Amino acid sequence: MIKNLFFFCSVKSHYNNVALLLFRVIVSGALIYGHGYGKFMRLLDGNVWGRTHLFFSEEVTFAMVHIEDPFTKMEKGVLFLTSFITIFLMGPGKISLDHHISKKIN
């Protein structure tokens, strides 16, 4: 009975690590495809919006979320912010590069 309980706990931990890996990969892929690649290419071409916000430069304005927009326009940004806060709070898990690097260093 106790042996089965320990096996279940270790498998559950493995599922959590796999779920964190899938979550990180899916969120980062969606961010790259949906937002990052096009903006990055425009930034490399020097095609940054020609406007500034308050005292920020064009590059900072380019990256800011506009709070006055309706929620339907900000929805993706809020979802990505929530996703990355979740990743920050949960940590990378055991299936990550930094886990393997820190294991080798120690």
N, C-alpha and C positions, 0 to 999 in steps of 0.2 A: 504493500500500500504506500509506504513512505517513498520507496524507490520510484514508483509511478508518479508520485507528486513532484519529486525533484526533476524527473524527465519532462513533465508538463511545464514546469517553470522555466527550464532551460530552452525548451522549444518556443515558449511564448516570448522569451527575450529575443530569440533569433527572429521571430516574426516581426517584432517591433523594429529591429535593426533593418530588416528587409523593407518594411513599410517606410521607414525614414529615408532609405536609399531611393526607393521609387518616388516618394514625394519630392525629394530634392531634384531628381532627374527630370521629372515631369514639369515641375514649376520652373526650373531654369530653362528647359527647352521651350516652354510656352513664352517665357519672358524674352528669350533670344529671338524666336520666330515672330512674335507679335509686336514687340516694341524695340528691342535692342538693335537688331541688325540694320534696319533702315535708318534709324537715327545715327548709329555709328558711322554708316557710310556717308550720310549727309555731313556729319561733323568732320570726317576725313577730307571730304571735298571742299570744306570751308563754307558750305551752304547752311549756316546757322541762321535762325530767325533773326531778322534785323531789328528786333525790339528788346528793350531791357525792362526790368521790373524793379521799381524803387532804385536802389543803388547797386544792384547786382549786375554782373557782366552778362553778355549774351549767352555764354556757355552755361552759367548758373541758371539763368532764366529758362534756357532750353530744357533743363532737367527738373524744374519745379512742377509740383502738382498744383493746378489752379483751383483754389478753394471756392471760388464764386461760381464754378460750373455746376450744372445739375448732377445729381448722384448717378444718373444713367451714363453720363460721360466719364465720371470718375470711378465707376464700378471696377474696372480692370485694375486700376492703380491701387484701390483699396484692397482688392483681393490679393494682389502681389505683396502689398505691405503686410497684410495679415499672415500670408504664407511665410514670408521671411522672418517675421517676428516669431512665428511658431518654430521655424528651423533654429533660430537663435536660442530660444528657450529650451527646446528639446535636445539640442546638441546634434552632432553629426551621426552619432551611433558608431557601432564597431565596424561597419562596412563603409569605411571612408579612407581617403588618402592620409588625412592628418592623424587618424588613429594608428595606422601602420607606421607612419613616420615617427610619431612620438613613442611608439613601442620600440622601434629600432634605436632611437636616441637614448632611451632609458635602459 
